[in-house]
């Protein structure tokens, strides 16, 4: 239910439960969660929630979207949404009541931009081609090269 009400992507998710309390196992687990490419669902005790949010913020970055859900299906149901940085501030001043299910948006790797300089790629006979034909020519050449390398 927390996944649905969180507003985070529901197509791929993982329920990881409690994070280790301390040590290298905790650090390794948090670093693994930081790289997950699906929504992460955790479960955390109220006295450890703030520390967990701080550790996640350091590992994932303060801009990662989160939803913190507690007491779902009960009279005191609460869903808090924001970034990890905002959650650290909020739960640093407001002590949580009861166990909370923190949900974290998936990791989005940075996009790589590849820029080709067409004049540097051209050989003399192709300098007179119209731009559309030239782009098709280079796309065809690149696909043939990729196909040849994969064999």
Secondary structure, DSSP 4 states (H G I P E B T S, - for coil): -HHHHH-S--SSEEEEEPPPSSHHHHHHHHHHHHT-SSEEEE-B-TTTHHHHHHHHHHHH-TT-EEEEEESTTSTT-EEEEEEHHHHHHHHHHS---S-BEEEEPPP-PPPP-----HHHH--GGGGGS-HHHHHHHHHHHHHHHHHHHH-
